[in-house]
Amino acid sequence: MTDTTKSNQFIDRAKKLDCAAISDALDRSGVVGQCYKIAACDPKFRMVGHAYTVLYRLANPDEEGNVGEYIDDVPPGNVIVIDNQGRDEMTTWGNILTEMAHQRKVAGTVIDGINRDVSLCRELNYPIYSSGYWMRTGKGRIQLAGLQVSVKIGGVSVNPGDLVCGDPDGVVVVPSQMQEQVLNYAEEIFSRENQVRKSIREGMRMDEARKLQKYHFLQSQDYEKK
């Protein structure tokens, strides 16, 4: 099996799950992968792909800016992950980048910071997740500092190739070397929680339904011992 085939299989499996199940699976794996306060610009957005990482720094006063010129080299299906160190007084992303990313079939964008031009991403159904949005440009204020390097998003370390998933609850990141384990756990958690809901619909008491599925321990690192 080629690396590309395996990567595509991980993406297909993650698309069938929600971020809550993956979050619990990350907890069971002892991994902090929940991006704090990073939210979708539209609650309809869903996103799964492997990370293409971008790092920004503040620009020097006499320096010609470079914001977004990497976009032509992002492979289709990747998620662009932008670390602007949480800055909320300037944007890193707007409608030209949205248009280009959508055209290139990029899976989505995640920003530790803010974006602007929200209406176009909603119109094109191009997923953007960020800490907020405002119109003030980053041109002349920030400078590209690195591509395909380790970055941080909402307190979570993200490396190139990590699996990035977004839905109305937010964004989770699965380290590339742990995709098999975390997805196995997430699929089990997703199945067991669905079984609890099914049992409730059929008239079972909730406490009984949860006990049958070990509900209170699904996210525990000691789950196998319960």
Summary of the structure (lengths in Angstrom):
residues: 226
radius of gyration: 19.0
end to end distance: 35.2
largest distance: 69.5
contacts: 749
relative contact order: 0.23
helix: 37%
strand: 25%
